[in-house]
Amino acid sequence: MAPASGYMRVRMVRAGVRAKHCLPANANHAAMFSCSRSKGPEMPNDEVVRALWKALDEQDFDLVREVLHADFVCEWPQSRERIRGPENYIAINQHYPGVWRIYVLKVVAGEDEVVSEVEVELTSDNGAVRQDRAVSFFKLREGKIVYLREYWPEPFAAPDWRSQWVEKM
């Protein structure tokens, strides 16, 4: 299913944190990895976050590893879980049941913080499809994501009592 009208599916050149500025898109992974450690210009923070979403969408866990800082921590307040380290975060995503597609709806970036809103279309192992949204707060250090706090709100039906003042989206 395509994203809602007015939104676009994220498309980025496969790249490490700095690689897109110094290598062609068809460069091999080893070359990109070594370039991402070079003194080349850093990718803007919003592009680092977009690169994470693209890598997760494509299940490119090598690229996920490249954009996460060694001290990475992810928090999911709703389930009261904390994930320490890139490898644990990657393992959770590798073992998540079903197949997903990720659509980036909005990204807002500051000096070292980024906020994103994404829509995730999940097809479970039994074929059922559902749409989820996530609002994610990122902190970056040294051009990599060091902290992520995510909220996965449950959709709900709007109550009838306020229908005269709102419009359906």
N, C-alpha and C positions, 0 to 999 in steps of 0.2 A: 504494500500500500504506500502511496506517495504521501509526503508530508502535507499538512493542511495548506490551503491556498495562501500565497504570500511568503511561504517559507521555502528554503532551498536545502537540498541534501548537501551535506558537507563534502567537498571535494578538494583535496590538497595533494601536493606533490609528496610522495613518500620521502621523508627526510628525517635526519636526526635533529637535535636541537639547533645546531649551527650548519648542518650539512647542506641545506637548500641554498645557501648563499655561496657555496664554493664548489659544488659538484653538479653535474647534469642529473636529471631525474632518473636516468637509466644506470647510474653508478651502482656497483655492487654493495652489499651490506657492510662488508669489512671496510671498504673505502669510506662509506658514510660514517661508520662508527669512529674511525680514526679522525675524520674531519670534524666530527662533533666535539672532539676533545681539543681541537685546535684553538688558536687565538682569533679565529674569524668572528665576524659580528654575530651576536646572539639573535635568535628568532624572537620577535616580539612576544610578550607573555600571552596575549590572546591567541596567537598562532600555536604556541606550545599546547594550550588547552584544546584547541581544535585538532591538533595532531594526536592528542590522547584519545579524543572521541573517535577520530577516524581509525586509529589503530585498534580500538576496542570493537568498532563496527566491523572491521575486517578480520578480527581475531589475530592481529599481527602483534603477538606478545613480545617479540624482540624490540619492536618500536615502542611498545608500552614501557618496557624496561629502560629504554634510552631516555624517555622524557620524565621518568620518576627519579627523584633524588634518592641517594642511598639512605637518608634519614626519613624517608616518606612515611607518613601516618595518615590513615583514612578513618573518619568517624562517621557512623550511622546512628545519630541520636535516637531515632524512632525504635530501633531494635536494641539500642544500648550496646553497640559493638564497636570495638576499635581494632583496626588492622595495622600492624606494624611491619614495615618493610615492603619493598616492591615485590618480592617473591611471594609473600602471602596474598597480596592483592591480585597478582597474576594468577595464582593457583585458584582462588575463589572464582575468578572470571573464566578460567579454563574448565572448571568443573560445574559451572552454572548450567542447570538443565534447560534444554531447548535451544532455539536459534533466535538471535535478535538482530534487529536493524536499528541504528541510532541516527536520529535526525537532530541536528543542532538548530535550535530555534532562536537563541539569542546568546551573545557573549558580550560582557561589559568588563573592560580591563582598567586597572589603576596601575600605580607604580610597581607594586609587588603582589597585588591581589587581583583575582579574576573571578567573576561570577558567570555561570552559564545555566541555561535552561535547555534541556533536551527532551525529546520524545523518543521512547523506546518501544518498538513494536516487537513483542515477544511471541514466538510460536512455540508452544510447549511440545513435549515429546508425544502427546496424544493428538496434536494437530490444532488444539484450541489457540486462538490468537487474542492477545490483549494489548492495549496501549497503556503505557505508563509514562509519567513525567518525572523528571528529577531537576531539582534546583541544587546547584553545586557551588560551593565556595572554596576557591583554591588560593594557596599562598605559594609563591615561587621563590627559590633561592638559587643563585648561580645558574639561572636559565632553565631550571628544572622544577617540577612540582614537588614540593616538600610536605604539603598538608592539603587535605581534601576533607570537607565536611559536606555530606550529602543528605538531602531530604527527598524522600520518595512519597509524596502525598497520595492518598487514595482519592480517586474521583468520587463525587457524590452528586445526587440529584438536587437541584435547586428547590427550595421550599416554595410552595404556591403563594404564601402570604406576601412575598415581595415581588411577584411577577409584574405588577403594574409599573415598577420603577427600573426594571432591568430588561435587557434583550439577551436572547440565547446566543452563544458563541458557537 
